[in-house]
Amino acid sequence: MIRAALETHAPGFTDTVLAERGVSAARLGAYNPNYVGGDIASGAMSLWQTLARPVPRWNPYRTPLPGTWLCSSATPPGPSVHGMCGYHAARAALKTWPERAPAGEAMEA
């Protein structure tokens, strides 16, 4: 079904496919416990989750560890193939860089 739609817009696409594999949601969930119910997109994309991923805080990219930032699909704007999670995490990190290390510890570059 998907391949036929692609073939309509990109003739010859089917000839380039070397192999394919389908995995059920149950099997994905069994393979990786983070894929609850087979969901590879970090959970429900409700309005609350859109605004409060992964936890409700002003800067969702910052972690409690100095110099450590989160840029996965668990952060806004959420899962997709757009790279915006990393873009926004990088912007947030650059606003505070270089962070000061806690007293007595050296920050690595």
Secondary structure, DSSP 8 states (H G I E B T S, - for coil): -HHHHHHHHSTTHHHH--------HHHHHHH-TTSGGG--SSS---HHHHHSSSSSSS-TTB-SSTT-B--STTSTT-SSSS-HHHHHHHHHHHHH-S----TT-----
